[in-house]
Amino acid sequence: MKPRLDQPTAGNIAENEAEGQRVSPPVPESRPARRFAEPKLGPVRPVTQPHLHARPAGKPGAWDFRARGEPFVWSLGGAMCLAVLMIVGFIAFVVCSGILTFYPTPIYMVKLKDGKIIAGTLFRTESFKPGPEVLANLDEQARRKIAASKGFVVRDLYRTANYDLYGHSFRWIPEYDLAERSTPHDLYYFERLEWGPFIGRIKSLDLNGSIVSGPQLTPAVITKALDAARKRRDQIHHLTRKELGAINYYMEKERLALRKAEMKYMGTGPQCLKAKQQCDARMEKLQTDYADHEKDLAGIETQDGKFTITMADINGREKTVRLSEIVRAYPANTLSFVGKVGVYFSRWWEFLSTEPRASNTEGGVLPAIFGTLCMTVLLALAVAPFGVVTALYLREYAKQGKIVSLVRICVNNLAGVPSIVYGVFGLGFFAYILGGTIDELFYPERLPNPTFGTGGLLWASLTLALLTVPVVIVATEEALAAVPQSMREGSLACGASKWQTIKYIVLPRAMPGIMTGLILAMARGAEEVAPLMLVGVVKLAPMLPVDGFFPFIHLERSFMHLGFHIFDVGFQSPDAEAARPMVYVTTFLLISLVFAMNAASIMVRNRLKKKFLAGHF
């Protein structure tokens, strides 16, 4: 059989391949090859990518950076770097200022050119430009020096303390007024319960009639006298706040119980008479105990008044106070490094474990720390179930449509409502409506004094829960959507119900995302201040929300908050300069507290991620 002319053979295939032509393989006769018409193509042009080869016409070697977006990328990178630098700089400034606040600094004795002498610690230094009226009163040498500095002069701010003597605690000293500066060894820095610090010398000690002065005033004698005075101060505090406070609490409880009985029995009848007799008997016993404790307190205070210290400022003006009013005293210019470290840590311990004093500019912030922690915990306990349940219904149960879309839009819009609006809502709904109803139903004997009908820890926590619940809802929905649908279908195929699938399959794998939303809610709620000013936060809380009296946790009480404490000290203090260090250290403490709570939550989230690697958000 002869081959067809249009069918290639082995010979002409080899010849054509040698010539560089592509030849189709032979087709069996049983299946003849089908012929297709080849499309008519135009001339082939090379494909180019303008964004890779963009050069302006007529400018050889020029490069158009806009074609690849370099300016836009550089702008984004620069903005990110600027934001990071601002955040890091702010945190570094707060941390450095807060950490160094309690480190003791030397006391300078400054002699001025007019002959006056002041003593104080160097607070800060800055440059300023004096006016013509100031320059006119200076000598020629000082004016030439200022002119050489382009009209600027360095001045120092000294904390002179002794507010009860001077009426002020700070003084600016320009460089042209300074004659001499030294650090005498006999200057002491006294921290007092009232009137702020005192800077001066110890004139004498009166130890129950025994006068100690001159060479007898050794550091050991001073330390021993201050330790004994501290013990007496603790005894007075214990009797005043613990013993007498407990008796006052029980007396108030008896008074309310009697009033409740009078309201129940209309003030007449044998039951009311019996309740009154029982109340009178208990009140008589409480009053006897109160009188005994008052007698003990008076004896300790009388004894404490026999131990005094006489201090003198740098110019010799004397001030005599009780030794128990001195919180801390140390020779600032002769302290060793170990002594400075001891003072530094003792101030930190006082800051973390005591109550504030001197208009919140000194002392500790223990009530504010406690209030912030309690409010954040209650916030988390309130926002987690509401946010998770709402997100579960919207994602797993609700029929997707216009109504659900509208609900999601409303939830997203709630995140943009100003926080003060939530505060007004919390005050009106929680405190006045809900709290007032609770008072009328359960605490009628306390009216007209409100119990739950005013701001308190519970209403503040619920208000901030409303503020942060949109964050939890959105984060929970995204976490639920990230769980693969195949897991749900597999569970349902094995016979599990919808709730069992959600409980054992969906929720555990979405838990890391839910924890992310809860962490964001806690961080925002812990730092909010505006709503709290309306629903329970106060400048100084006389009692903590938790104490030893039944029911032990008092959610109706007002509380202190670190954020409001910063606002109060920074903007409401009568002495802004004296309050500035406390603002820094309290801000540092608040940032550290929020960081610690978030770190604990992140550790829990990471453990959940390791447990459910598949399908986590």
C-alpha positions as CSV (number, residue, x, y, z in Angstrom):
1,M,0.0,0.0,0.0
2,K,1.4,3.3,-1.1
3,P,1.5,6.2,1.4
4,R,-0.7,9.1,0.7
5,L,1.0,12.2,-0.5
6,D,-0.4,14.4,2.3
7,Q,0.7,11.9,5.0
8,P,4.3,12.5,6.3
9,T,6.7,9.6,6.3
10,A,9.6,8.8,8.6
11,G,12.0,10.1,6.1
12,N,10.4,13.5,5.4
13,I,9.8,13.8,9.2
14,A,13.5,13.6,9.8
15,E,14.3,16.0,7.0
16,N,11.8,18.5,8.2
17,E,13.0,18.3,11.8
18,A,16.5,18.8,10.6
19,E,15.3,22.0,8.8
20,G,13.7,23.2,12.0
21,Q,10.1,22.6,11.0
22,R,7.6,21.0,13.2
23,V,5.8,18.0,11.6
24,S,2.8,16.2,13.0
25,P,3.2,12.5,13.7
26,P,1.7,10.1,11.2
27,V,-2.0,9.3,11.7
28,P,-3.2,5.7,11.4
29,E,-5.3,5.0,8.3
30,S,-8.2,3.8,10.5
31,R,-8.5,7.4,11.9
32,P,-7.7,9.9,9.2
33,A,-6.5,13.2,10.5
34,R,-9.0,16.0,10.6
35,R,-8.1,19.2,8.9
36,F,-8.8,22.6,10.5
37,A,-8.5,25.9,8.9
38,E,-5.7,27.8,10.4
39,P,-6.7,31.3,11.6
40,K,-5.2,34.2,9.8
41,L,-3.1,36.2,12.3
42,G,-1.6,39.6,11.9
43,P,2.0,40.4,12.5
44,V,3.3,39.3,15.9
45,R,4.2,42.1,18.3
46,P,6.2,41.8,21.5
47,V,4.2,42.0,24.7
48,T,5.4,44.7,27.0
49,Q,4.4,45.7,30.5
50,P,4.2,49.5,30.8
51,H,4.7,49.4,34.6
52,L,8.1,47.6,34.2
53,H,9.4,49.5,31.2
54,A,8.0,53.0,31.7
55,R,10.5,55.6,30.6
56,P,9.4,59.1,29.4
57,A,9.7,59.6,25.7
58,G,12.6,61.7,24.6
59,K,14.4,61.4,28.0
60,P,16.8,58.5,27.8
61,G,17.8,57.1,31.1
62,A,14.9,58.8,33.0
63,W,12.7,56.7,35.2
64,D,9.1,57.4,36.1
65,F,8.8,56.3,39.7
66,R,5.0,57.0,39.7
67,A,4.6,54.0,37.3
68,R,5.5,51.6,40.0
69,G,4.1,53.5,42.9
70,E,7.3,54.2,44.8
71,P,6.2,57.6,46.2
72,F,2.9,56.1,47.5
73,V,4.8,53.1,49.1
74,W,7.3,55.5,50.6
75,S,4.5,57.7,52.0
76,L,2.8,54.7,53.6
77,G,6.1,53.5,55.1
78,G,7.0,56.9,56.4
79,A,3.6,57.4,58.0
80,M,3.9,54.0,59.7
81,C,7.4,54.8,60.9
82,L,6.2,58.2,62.2
83,A,3.2,56.6,64.1
84,V,5.5,53.9,65.6
85,L,8.0,56.6,66.7
86,M,5.2,58.7,68.3
87,I,3.9,55.7,70.2
88,V,7.3,54.5,71.3
89,G,8.3,58.0,72.2
90,F,5.2,58.6,74.3
91,I,5.5,55.3,76.2
92,A,9.3,55.9,76.7
93,F,8.6,59.4,78.1
94,V,5.9,58.1,80.5
95,V,8.0,55.2,81.6
96,C,11.1,57.2,82.2
97,S,9.2,60.0,84.0
98,G,7.2,57.5,86.1
99,I,10.2,55.4,87.1
100,L,12.4,58.3,88.1
101,T,9.7,60.1,90.1
102,F,10.5,58.5,93.4
103,Y,14.3,58.6,93.2
104,P,15.6,61.1,95.8
105,T,17.4,64.2,94.5
106,P,19.9,66.5,96.3
107,I,18.8,69.7,98.0
108,Y,20.5,72.9,96.8
109,M,21.1,76.0,98.8
110,V,20.9,78.9,96.3
111,K,22.3,82.3,97.1
112,L,20.9,85.1,95.0
113,K,22.7,88.3,94.0
114,D,20.3,90.4,96.1
115,G,21.4,88.5,99.3
116,K,18.4,86.2,99.6
117,I,18.8,82.5,100.2
118,I,16.5,79.6,99.2
119,A,16.7,75.9,99.5
120,G,15.0,73.3,97.3
121,T,15.3,70.4,94.9
122,L,15.9,71.1,91.2
123,F,12.6,70.3,89.5
124,R,13.4,71.2,85.9
125,T,15.3,73.6,83.7
126,E,14.2,75.6,80.6
127,S,15.2,78.6,78.5
128,F,13.1,81.8,78.1
129,K,13.4,85.2,76.6
130,P,13.2,88.0,79.1
131,G,11.3,91.2,78.2
132,P,12.8,94.7,77.8
133,E,11.7,95.8,81.3
134,V,13.7,92.9,82.7
135,L,16.8,93.6,80.6
136,A,16.7,97.3,81.7
137,N,17.3,96.3,85.3
138,L,20.3,94.1,84.6
139,D,23.9,95.1,84.5
140,E,25.9,95.5,81.3
141,Q,27.7,92.1,81.7
142,A,24.5,90.2,82.1
143,R,23.0,92.0,79.0
144,R,26.0,91.1,76.9
145,K,25.8,87.5,78.0
146,I,22.1,87.4,77.1
147,A,22.8,89.0,73.7
148,A,25.4,86.4,73.0
149,S,22.8,83.7,73.7
150,K,20.5,85.3,71.1
151,G,18.3,86.8,73.8
152,F,17.6,83.6,75.7
153,V,18.3,82.9,79.4
154,V,18.4,79.6,81.3
155,R,16.3,79.4,84.4
156,D,15.8,76.7,87.0
157,L,12.6,75.7,88.8
158,Y,13.3,74.7,92.4
159,R,10.8,73.0,94.7
160,T,11.2,75.0,97.9
161,A,8.4,73.1,99.7
162,N,7.3,74.6,103.0
163,Y,3.9,75.6,101.7
164,D,2.6,76.5,105.1
165,L,5.4,79.0,105.6
166,Y,5.7,80.5,102.1
167,G,2.3,80.1,100.6
168,H,4.0,78.5,97.5
169,S,6.1,75.4,96.8
170,F,8.1,76.4,93.7
171,R,10.3,79.3,92.6
172,W,12.0,80.1,89.4
173,I,15.7,81.3,89.6
174,P,17.0,82.8,86.4
175,E,20.7,82.5,85.6
176,Y,21.4,86.2,85.9
177,D,20.0,86.2,89.6
178,L,22.2,83.3,90.7
179,A,25.2,84.1,92.8
180,E,26.2,80.7,94.4
181,R,24.8,77.2,94.7
182,S,25.9,74.5,97.2
183,T,24.6,71.3,98.8
184,P,24.9,71.5,102.6
185,H,25.1,68.2,104.5
186,D,22.6,69.1,107.3
187,L,19.6,69.7,105.1
188,Y,16.7,67.2,105.5
189,Y,13.8,66.4,103.2
190,F,10.6,65.8,105.3
191,E,7.5,64.2,103.9
192,R,4.4,65.1,106.0
193,L,0.8,64.0,106.2
194,E,-0.3,67.6,105.6
195,W,1.0,70.7,103.8
196,G,3.3,68.7,101.6
197,P,7.1,68.3,102.1
198,F,9.3,70.4,104.3
199,I,12.9,71.3,103.5
200,G,15.2,72.5,106.2
201,R,17.2,71.5,109.3
202,I,16.2,69.6,112.5
203,K,16.3,72.1,115.3
204,S,15.4,69.7,118.1
205,L,13.4,66.7,119.2
206,D,11.0,66.6,122.2
207,L,10.7,63.0,123.3
208,N,8.2,63.0,126.1
209,G,9.9,66.0,127.8
210,S,13.4,65.0,126.9
211,I,14.9,67.6,124.5
212,V,17.4,66.3,122.0
213,S,19.4,68.8,120.0
214,G,22.8,69.6,118.7
215,P,25.4,66.8,118.5
216,Q,22.9,64.4,120.1
217,L,20.7,64.5,116.9
218,T,22.4,61.5,115.3
219,P,20.7,59.6,112.4
220,A,20.1,56.6,114.8
221,V,18.2,58.7,117.3
222,I,16.1,60.3,114.5
223,T,15.3,56.9,112.9
224,K,14.4,55.4,116.2
225,A,12.1,58.3,117.1
226,L,10.4,58.2,113.7
227,D,9.8,54.4,113.9
228,A,8.1,54.8,117.3
229,A,6.0,57.6,115.9
230,R,5.0,55.5,113.0
231,K,3.7,52.7,115.3
232,R,1.6,55.2,117.2
233,R,0.2,56.6,114.0
234,D,-0.7,53.0,112.9
235,Q,-2.5,52.4,116.2
236,I,-4.5,55.6,115.8
237,H,-5.4,54.6,112.3
238,H,-6.5,51.2,113.4
239,L,-8.7,52.5,116.1
240,T,-10.2,55.2,113.9
241,R,-10.8,53.3,110.7
242,K,-11.2,49.7,112.0
243,E,-12.6,49.6,115.5
244,L,-14.7,52.8,115.5
245,G,-15.6,52.4,111.9
246,A,-17.0,48.9,112.6
247,I,-19.0,50.2,115.6
248,N,-20.4,53.0,113.4
249,Y,-21.4,50.4,110.8
250,Y,-23.3,48.3,113.3
251,M,-25.0,51.3,114.8
252,E,-26.2,52.4,111.4
253,K,-27.4,48.9,110.7
254,E,-29.4,48.9,113.9
255,R,-31.0,52.2,113.1
256,L,-32.1,51.0,109.7
257,A,-33.5,47.8,111.1
258,L,-35.6,49.8,113.6
259,R,-36.9,52.1,110.9
260,K,-37.8,49.1,108.7
261,A,-39.8,47.6,111.6
262,E,-41.5,50.9,112.2
263,M,-42.5,51.1,108.5
264,K,-43.7,47.5,108.5
265,Y,-45.8,47.8,111.6
266,M,-46.8,51.4,111.1
267,G,-44.9,52.5,114.2
268,T,-47.4,50.8,116.6
269,G,-48.1,47.4,118.0
270,P,-46.2,44.9,120.1
271,Q,-43.9,43.8,117.3
272,C,-42.7,47.3,116.8
273,L,-42.2,47.8,120.5
274,K,-40.3,44.6,120.8
275,A,-38.0,45.6,117.9
276,K,-37.4,48.9,119.5
277,Q,-36.4,47.3,122.8
278,Q,-34.0,45.0,121.1
279,C,-32.5,47.8,119.1
280,D,-32.0,49.9,122.3
281,A,-30.3,47.1,124.1
282,R,-27.9,46.5,121.2
283,M,-27.3,50.2,120.7
284,E,-26.5,50.6,124.4
285,K,-23.8,47.9,124.1
286,L,-22.4,49.5,121.0
287,Q,-22.2,52.9,122.6
288,T,-20.4,51.4,125.5
289,D,-17.8,49.9,123.2
290,Y,-17.6,53.1,121.3
291,A,-16.8,55.1,124.5
292,D,-14.1,52.6,125.5
293,H,-12.4,52.8,122.1
294,E,-12.7,56.6,122.2
295,K,-11.0,56.6,125.6
296,D,-8.2,54.4,124.3
297,L,-7.8,56.6,121.2
298,A,-7.7,59.8,123.4
299,G,-4.9,58.2,125.5
300,I,-2.8,57.3,122.5
301,E,-3.3,60.8,121.0
302,T,-2.3,62.4,124.3
303,Q,0.8,60.3,124.4
304,D,1.6,61.0,120.8
305,G,1.3,64.7,121.4
306,K,4.3,64.5,123.7
307,F,6.7,63.6,120.9
308,T,7.4,66.5,118.6
309,I,10.0,67.7,116.2
310,T,11.0,71.3,115.6
311,M,12.2,72.1,112.1
312,A,13.8,75.2,110.7
313,D,13.9,76.4,107.1
314,I,17.1,77.7,105.4
315,N,16.4,81.2,106.9
316,G,15.8,80.0,110.4
317,R,11.9,80.1,110.5
318,E,10.8,77.3,112.8
319,K,7.9,74.8,112.5
320,T,6.9,72.4,115.3
321,V,4.8,69.3,114.5
322,R,4.1,65.9,115.9
323,L,6.6,63.2,115.0
324,S,3.7,61.0,113.9
325,E,2.9,63.6,111.2
326,I,6.3,62.9,109.5
327,V,6.0,60.1,107.0
328,R,9.6,60.1,106.0
329,A,12.8,62.1,106.7
330,Y,16.2,61.7,105.2
331,P,19.4,63.8,104.7
332,A,19.2,64.2,100.9
333,N,22.8,65.4,100.4
334,T,24.5,62.7,102.4
335,L,22.5,59.6,101.4
336,S,24.6,56.8,99.9
337,F,23.4,54.9,96.9
338,V,22.0,52.1,99.1
339,G,20.1,54.7,101.1
340,K,18.7,56.3,98.0
341,V,17.6,52.9,96.7
342,G,15.9,52.2,100.1
343,V,14.0,55.5,99.9
344,Y,13.1,54.8,96.3
345,F,11.5,51.4,97.0
346,S,9.9,52.6,100.2
347,R,8.1,55.3,98.2
348,W,7.0,52.8,95.7
349,W,5.6,50.6,98.4
350,E,3.8,53.5,99.9
351,F,2.4,54.4,96.5
352,L,1.0,50.9,95.9
353,S,-0.3,50.1,99.3
354,T,-1.7,53.3,100.9
355,E,-4.4,55.9,100.4
356,P,-3.7,59.3,98.8
357,R,-3.2,62.4,100.8
358,A,-2.6,66.1,100.3
359,S,-5.3,66.5,97.6
360,N,-4.2,63.3,95.9
361,T,-0.8,64.8,95.1
362,E,1.1,62.5,97.5
363,G,0.6,59.1,99.2
364,G,-0.7,56.0,97.4
365,V,-3.3,54.9,95.0
366,L,-4.4,51.6,96.4
367,P,-8.2,52.5,96.3
368,A,-7.8,53.5,92.6
369,I,-5.9,50.3,91.7
370,F,-8.6,48.2,93.5
371,G,-11.4,50.1,91.9
372,T,-9.9,49.8,88.4
373,L,-9.4,46.1,88.7
374,C,-12.9,45.4,90.1
375,M,-14.5,47.5,87.4
376,T,-12.6,45.8,84.6
377,V,-13.4,42.3,85.9
378,L,-17.1,43.1,86.2
379,L,-17.0,44.7,82.7
380,A,-15.5,41.5,81.3
381,L,-18.1,39.3,83.1
382,A,-20.9,41.4,81.7
383,V,-19.8,42.0,78.2
384,A,-18.6,38.5,77.3
385,P,-22.0,36.6,77.6
386,F,-24.0,39.4,75.9
387,G,-21.6,39.8,73.1
388,V,-21.0,36.1,72.4
389,V,-24.8,35.2,72.6
390,T,-25.7,38.1,70.2
391,A,-23.0,37.1,67.7
392,L,-24.0,33.4,67.9
393,Y,-27.6,34.3,67.1
394,L,-26.7,36.6,64.2
395,R,-24.3,34.1,62.7
396,E,-25.7,30.7,63.4
397,Y,-29.5,31.0,63.9
398,A,-30.8,34.2,62.4
399,K,-32.0,34.1,58.8
400,Q,-29.8,36.3,56.8
401,G,-31.7,39.2,55.3
402,K,-32.4,42.9,55.5
403,I,-33.3,42.9,59.2
404,V,-30.1,41.1,60.2
405,S,-28.0,43.4,57.9
406,L,-29.7,46.4,59.6
407,V,-28.9,45.0,63.0
408,R,-25.2,44.6,62.0
409,I,-25.2,48.2,60.8
410,C,-26.6,49.4,64.1
411,V,-24.0,47.4,66.0
412,N,-21.2,48.9,64.0
413,N,-22.6,52.4,64.5
414,L,-22.7,51.9,68.2
415,A,-18.9,51.7,68.2
416,G,-18.8,55.3,67.0
417,V,-21.0,56.8,69.6
418,P,-19.1,59.2,72.0
419,S,-18.5,57.6,75.4
420,I,-20.0,60.5,77.3
421,V,-23.4,59.6,75.7
422,Y,-23.1,56.1,77.3
423,G,-22.4,57.8,80.6
424,V,-25.6,59.9,80.3
425,F,-27.6,56.8,79.4
426,G,-26.1,54.8,82.3
427,L,-26.9,57.6,84.8
428,G,-30.5,57.9,83.5
429,F,-31.4,54.3,83.0
430,F,-29.2,52.2,85.4
431,A,-28.9,54.7,88.3
432,Y,-32.1,56.6,88.3
433,I,-34.6,54.2,86.8
434,L,-33.3,50.7,87.6
435,G,-31.5,51.7,90.8
436,G,-34.3,53.9,92.0
437,T,-36.7,51.0,91.5
438,I,-34.4,48.6,93.5
439,D,-34.2,51.1,96.3
440,E,-38.0,51.4,96.5
441,L,-38.5,47.6,96.5
442,F,-35.6,46.4,98.7
443,Y,-34.2,49.4,100.6
444,P,-37.2,51.6,101.6
445,E,-35.8,52.2,105.0
446,R,-32.8,54.0,103.6
447,L,-34.7,56.5,101.6
448,P,-34.4,59.4,100.7
449,N,-30.6,58.5,100.8
450,P,-30.1,56.3,97.7
451,T,-28.4,53.0,97.8
452,F,-28.5,51.8,94.2
453,G,-30.2,54.9,92.9
454,T,-26.9,56.7,92.4
455,G,-23.6,56.1,90.7
456,G,-21.7,53.0,91.8
457,L,-19.4,50.2,90.8
458,L,-22.1,48.0,89.3
459,W,-23.7,50.7,87.1
460,A,-20.2,51.9,86.0
461,S,-19.3,48.4,84.9
462,L,-22.6,47.8,83.0
463,T,-22.3,51.2,81.3
464,L,-18.8,50.3,80.0
465,A,-20.1,46.9,79.0
466,L,-22.6,48.6,76.7
467,L,-19.8,50.8,75.4
468,T,-17.6,47.8,74.5
469,V,-20.1,45.2,73.5
470,P,-20.0,46.1,69.7
471,V,-16.3,45.2,69.7
472,V,-17.0,41.7,71.2
473,I,-19.9,41.1,68.8
474,V,-17.9,42.0,65.7
475,A,-14.9,40.0,66.7
476,T,-17.0,37.0,67.7
477,E,-18.9,37.0,64.4
478,E,-15.6,37.0,62.5
479,A,-14.3,34.2,64.6
480,L,-17.4,32.1,64.0
481,A,-17.3,32.8,60.3
482,A,-13.6,31.6,60.2
483,V,-14.6,28.1,61.4
484,P,-14.8,25.9,58.2
485,Q,-18.3,24.9,57.2
486,S,-17.1,21.3,56.6
487,M,-16.7,20.9,60.4
488,R,-20.3,21.9,61.0
489,E,-21.5,19.5,58.2
490,G,-19.4,16.7,59.5
491,S,-20.8,17.1,63.0
492,L,-24.4,17.2,61.8
493,A,-23.7,14.2,59.6
494,C,-22.6,12.2,62.7
495,G,-26.0,12.9,64.3
496,A,-25.1,15.9,66.5
497,S,-27.7,18.6,66.9
498,K,-27.1,22.2,65.9
499,W,-26.5,23.3,69.5
500,Q,-24.1,20.3,70.1
501,T,-22.2,21.3,67.0
502,I,-21.9,24.9,68.1
503,K,-21.0,23.9,71.7
504,Y,-18.4,21.2,70.9
505,I,-17.1,22.1,67.4
506,V,-17.7,25.8,66.6
507,L,-17.2,27.6,69.9
508,P,-13.9,25.9,70.9
509,R,-12.3,26.8,67.5
510,A,-13.6,30.3,67.6
511,M,-12.5,30.9,71.1
512,P,-9.2,32.6,70.2
513,G,-11.0,35.2,68.1
514,I,-13.6,35.7,70.9
515,M,-10.7,36.2,73.3
516,T,-9.2,38.8,71.0
517,G,-12.5,40.8,71.1
518,L,-12.6,40.5,74.9
519,I,-9.0,41.7,75.2
520,L,-9.8,44.8,73.1
521,A,-13.0,45.5,75.2
522,M,-11.1,45.2,78.5
523,A,-8.3,47.5,77.2
524,R,-10.8,50.2,76.1
525,G,-13.0,49.9,79.2
526,A,-10.1,50.1,81.7
527,E,-9.0,53.4,80.2
528,E,-12.3,55.2,79.8
529,V,-12.9,58.1,82.0
530,A,-15.8,60.3,80.6
531,P,-18.7,57.9,81.4
532,L,-17.3,57.1,84.8
533,M,-17.5,60.7,85.9
534,L,-21.3,60.4,85.7
535,V,-21.9,56.8,87.0
536,G,-19.8,56.3,90.1
537,V,-16.2,57.4,90.1
538,V,-15.2,59.9,92.9
539,K,-12.1,61.9,93.9
540,L,-11.6,60.0,97.1
541,A,-13.6,56.9,98.1
542,P,-14.0,56.5,101.9
543,M,-14.6,52.8,101.7
544,L,-13.5,50.1,99.3
545,P,-16.1,48.0,97.4
546,V,-14.9,44.9,99.3
547,D,-14.6,44.8,103.1
548,G,-15.3,42.4,106.0
549,F,-19.0,43.3,106.5
550,F,-21.8,41.2,105.0
551,P,-22.3,40.8,102.0
552,F,-18.6,41.6,101.7
553,I,-18.9,42.8,98.1
554,H,-20.7,46.2,97.9
555,L,-21.4,46.9,94.3
556,E,-23.5,50.0,95.1
557,R,-20.5,52.0,96.5
558,S,-18.6,54.7,94.7
559,F,-15.0,53.9,93.7
560,M,-11.8,55.4,92.6
561,H,-10.3,54.9,89.1
562,L,-6.7,55.4,87.9
563,G,-7.9,57.2,84.8
564,F,-10.0,59.7,86.7
565,H,-7.2,60.0,89.3
566,I,-4.9,61.2,86.5
567,F,-7.5,63.7,85.4
568,D,-8.1,64.9,88.9
569,V,-4.5,65.3,89.9
570,G,-3.4,66.8,86.6
571,F,-6.2,69.3,86.1
572,Q,-8.0,69.8,89.4
573,S,-5.0,70.0,91.8
574,P,-4.4,73.4,93.5
575,D,-0.6,73.0,92.8
576,A,-0.1,71.8,89.3
577,E,3.7,71.6,89.5
578,A,3.6,69.5,92.6
579,A,1.1,67.2,91.0
580,R,3.0,66.6,87.8
581,P,5.2,63.7,89.0
582,M,2.1,62.0,90.4
583,V,0.5,62.3,86.9
584,Y,3.5,60.6,85.3
585,V,3.8,57.7,87.8
586,T,0.0,57.1,87.8
587,T,-0.1,57.0,84.0
588,F,2.8,54.6,84.0
589,L,0.9,52.4,86.5
590,L,-2.3,52.4,84.5
591,I,-0.4,51.4,81.3
592,S,1.3,48.7,83.2
593,L,-1.9,47.4,84.7
594,V,-3.7,47.3,81.3
595,F,-0.6,45.6,79.8
596,A,-0.6,43.0,82.5
597,M,-4.4,42.2,82.1
598,N,-4.0,42.0,78.3
599,A,-0.9,39.8,78.6
600,A,-2.8,37.4,80.8
601,S,-5.6,37.2,78.3
602,I,-3.2,36.8,75.4
603,M,-1.6,33.8,77.2
604,V,-5.0,32.2,77.5
605,R,-5.7,32.8,73.8
606,N,-2.4,31.4,72.7
607,R,-3.1,28.2,74.7
608,L,-6.4,27.9,73.0
609,K,-4.7,28.4,69.6
610,K,-2.3,25.5,70.3
611,K,-5.2,23.3,71.3
612,F,-7.2,24.0,68.1
613,L,-4.7,24.7,65.4
614,A,-7.2,24.0,62.7
615,G,-9.9,26.6,62.0
616,H,-8.8,29.2,64.6
617,F,-9.4,32.9,63.9
